Amino acid sequence: MAEPLFFVIGDIHGHLEKMIRLLRFAELANAHAEWRGGAAQLWFIGDFTDRGPDGIGVIDFVMRLQADAARKGGLVGALLGNHDAGLLSAYFFRDTRSSGPGGTFYRDWVKFGGLDSDLARLETRHIEWLENLPAMTLVNERLLIHADALYYLDYGETMAQVNAGLRNVLVRGDADAYDQLLAHGGERLVFSQRDAFGVARARQFLAQFGGRQIIHGHTPIPLLSGEPLDRVTRAFVYADDLVVDVDGGIYKGGTGFVYQAPPLAKEVKV
């Protein structure tokens, strides 16, 4: 039996209308968060909020779409992004001192694109949903993570350990642990072929956590490919085909895209 179609969408950053347009063109959803994808899987790679006008609107839409897809035989999944953790930190620890550039969790969050309108609309149901997002998952031999970074290794040696470790940070109310997590937000490009060890790191990461290919967001594609943002209309495959970047730079003005993951070629090996 053929595997269900599998789609991934990169960092939305509060751009609700752009996200809806992309999902409609991909025939996965309509403007009312009703699922149109049948038995397909759709995964959001994280960073739902900040830098765009309606982060809470994005979260609400994805939550509704997730529920509707489950009723109709599809699956909508979502990963935790660093900006999502940042929103929670501003809510829980607003004026607590941090090691970030703003000096407090709230000012750090604002410096990185946080909007007071999102914070004002954040409800318990949003918080609980964000707290329970996995940091990584495995779908059709693809390892999905938000960031092209190695900080996941600080939270466990297996996927289950990493997900449990990061969830523990989000729910236990420890400002120091949040501060340490958010400090990883600037880490990126660890699999880049411009780095002599990039391909080797990708192979090691897959050997550690499973899968035959990594899919991530976090880093806008032009930072890896060197192409102008206005030409970014598809995923960027790199590191000897071991890694795929799906961050279309929506918050920078990019059009974004929905990536349909093709069957893995037999020659892609770890």
C-alpha positions in Angstrom: 0.0 0.0 0.0 1.3 3.4 -0.9 2.1 5.8 1.9 -0.3 8.8 2.4 0.9 12.0 0.8 3.1 14.0 3.2 3.4 17.8 3.2 5.5 20.2 5.3 5.1 23.9 5.7 7.8 26.2 7.2 7.9 29.0 9.7 4.7 31.1 9.5 5.6 33.8 12.0 2.1 35.2 12.4 1.3 35.6 8.7 -2.1 34.0 8.8 -3.4 35.1 5.4 -0.2 33.9 3.6 -0.6 30.6 5.3 -4.2 30.2 4.3 -3.4 31.0 0.7 -0.7 28.4 0.6 -2.9 25.7 2.1 -5.7 26.6 -0.3 -3.4 26.3 -3.3 -2.1 23.0 -2.0 -5.8 21.8 -1.7 -5.2 20.9 1.9 -7.6 23.4 3.6 -10.0 26.1 3.0 -10.2 29.6 4.6 -12.4 28.2 7.5 -9.8 25.7 8.7 -11.7 22.8 7.2 -9.5 19.9 6.0 -9.4 19.1 2.3 -6.4 16.8 2.3 -8.1 13.4 2.7 -5.7 10.8 4.2 -2.6 13.1 3.7 -0.3 14.3 6.5 0.6 17.9 6.9 3.3 19.0 9.4 4.0 22.6 10.5 7.7 23.0 11.4 7.3 25.5 14.2 7.5 29.3 14.8 3.9 30.1 14.5 4.2 33.5 16.2 6.3 36.7 16.3 7.3 39.0 13.4 3.9 38.8 11.7 0.5 40.4 12.5 -1.5 37.5 13.9 0.4 34.7 15.7 -2.6 33.7 17.8 -4.7 33.6 14.7 -2.2 31.2 13.2 -2.3 29.0 16.3 -6.1 29.0 16.4 -6.3 28.0 12.7 -3.8 25.2 13.1 -5.6 23.9 16.2 -9.0 23.8 14.3 -7.4 22.3 11.2 -5.8 19.6 13.3 -9.1 18.6 14.9 -10.9 18.6 11.5 -8.2 16.5 9.8 -8.5 13.9 12.6 -12.2 13.6 12.0 -11.7 13.2 8.3 -8.9 10.6 8.3 -6.0 13.0 7.8 -3.3 14.2 10.1 -2.1 17.7 10.9 1.0 17.7 13.1 3.1 20.6 14.5 6.5 21.0 16.0 7.8 23.4 18.6 9.8 26.4 17.4 12.1 28.7 19.4 9.7 31.6 18.9 6.9 29.6 20.3 8.9 29.0 23.4 9.8 32.7 23.5 6.1 33.6 23.6 5.6 31.3 26.6 8.6 32.8 28.3 7.2 36.3 28.0 3.9 35.1 29.5 5.4 33.2 32.4 8.4 35.3 33.3 7.6 38.7 31.8 9.9 40.9 34.0 12.3 38.2 35.3 15.9 38.9 34.4 17.3 36.9 31.5 20.7 36.6 29.8 19.2 37.7 26.5 19.8 41.0 24.7 16.8 42.7 26.4 17.7 41.8 29.9 14.2 40.4 30.7 12.2 37.7 29.1 9.6 40.1 27.9 12.1 42.6 26.4 14.0 39.7 24.8 10.8 38.5 23.2 9.9 41.9 21.8 13.4 42.3 20.4 12.9 39.1 18.4 9.6 40.2 17.0 7.0 39.5 19.7 3.8 41.5 19.5 1.8 42.6 22.5 -1.4 41.8 20.6 -0.5 38.1 20.6 0.4 38.1 24.3 -2.9 39.8 25.2 -4.8 37.1 23.3 -2.9 34.1 24.6 -5.2 31.7 26.4 -4.8 28.6 28.5 -5.8 26.4 25.6 -3.0 28.0 23.4 -0.5 27.5 26.2 -1.4 23.9 26.8 -1.2 23.2 23.0 2.2 24.8 22.7 3.6 23.0 25.8 2.7 19.7 24.3 4.2 20.2 20.9 7.1 17.7 20.1 10.5 19.0 19.3 11.1 16.3 16.7 9.2 13.5 15.0 9.8 10.8 12.4 7.5 10.6 9.4 8.1 8.3 6.4 11.8 8.0 7.2 12.1 11.8 7.5 13.3 13.3 10.7 11.4 16.6 11.3 13.0 19.2 13.5 12.5 23.0 13.7 16.1 24.1 13.8 19.2 23.1 11.8 21.1 23.0 15.1 22.5 20.5 17.6 21.0 21.8 20.8 18.6 18.9 20.8 21.4 16.7 22.0 21.4 18.7 25.3 18.0 17.3 26.1 18.3 13.6 25.4 19.9 10.8 23.4 16.7 9.5 21.8 13.7 11.3 20.2 11.5 10.3 23.2 14.1 11.7 25.6 14.4 15.0 23.7 10.7 15.5 23.5 10.2 14.7 27.1 13.2 16.9 28.1 12.0 20.0 26.2 8.4 19.5 27.4 9.7 19.4 31.0 11.4 22.8 30.4 8.1 24.3 29.0 5.8 23.1 31.8 7.9 23.2 35.0 8.1 27.0 35.4 11.9 27.2 35.7 13.2 30.5 34.4 16.8 29.3 34.2 15.8 26.4 32.0 13.8 28.7 29.7 16.7 31.0 29.5 19.0 28.2 28.5 16.6 27.0 25.9 16.1 30.4 24.3 19.8 31.0 24.2 19.9 28.3 21.5 17.6 30.3 19.2 20.5 31.8 17.3 22.1 28.4 16.5 21.8 27.3 12.8 23.6 26.1 9.7 25.2 23.1 11.3 24.5 20.9 8.3 25.6 23.4 5.7 27.9 22.1 3.0 29.9 25.3 3.4 31.0 23.8 6.7 33.6 21.0 6.3 31.7 18.9 8.8 28.2 19.7 7.8 27.4 16.5 5.9 29.1 14.4 8.6 26.9 16.1 11.2 23.8 15.3 9.2 24.8 11.7 9.0 25.5 11.5 12.7 22.3 13.3 13.6 20.2 10.8 11.6 22.2 7.9 13.1 21.4 9.3 16.6 17.7 10.0 16.2 16.6 7.9 13.2 15.4 8.5 9.7 17.1 8.9 6.3 16.6 12.6 5.7 16.3 15.7 7.9 13.6 18.3 7.2 13.9 21.6 9.1 12.9 25.3 9.1 14.4 28.1 11.3 16.9 29.3 8.7 15.5 31.2 5.7 16.6 29.4 2.5 18.7 32.3 1.1 21.1 32.0 4.0 21.9 28.5 2.7 21.4 28.8 -1.0 22.5 32.3 -1.6 19.6 32.9 -4.0 17.4 36.1 -3.7 14.3 35.7 -1.5 12.0 36.5 -4.3 13.2 33.4 -6.2 12.5 31.0 -3.2 9.4 29.1 -4.2 10.5 25.5 -3.2 12.4 23.6 -0.6 16.2 23.6 -0.6 17.8 20.1 -0.6 21.4 20.0 0.5 24.1 18.1 2.4 24.3 15.3 -0.2 20.5 15.1 -0.2 20.4 14.4 3.5 18.8 17.7 4.6 15.8 19.7 3.4 15.2 23.4 4.4 11.5 24.5 4.2 11.8 28.0 5.6 10.6 30.2 2.7 11.3 33.4 4.6 7.7 34.4 4.9 8.4 37.0 7.6 11.0 38.6 5.4 8.5 39.0 2.6 8.8 35.6 0.9 5.8 34.0 -0.7 6.4 30.7 1.2 5.4 27.3 -0.1 4.0 23.9 0.9 6.6 21.2 0.4 5.3 17.8 -0.8 7.9 15.2 0.2 8.6 12.8 -2.6 9.5 9.1 -2.0 13.1 8.9 -0.8 15.6 7.7 -3.4 17.2 4.4 -2.6 20.7 5.9 -2.9 20.1 8.4 0.0 21.9 6.6 2.8 23.2 7.4 6.3 
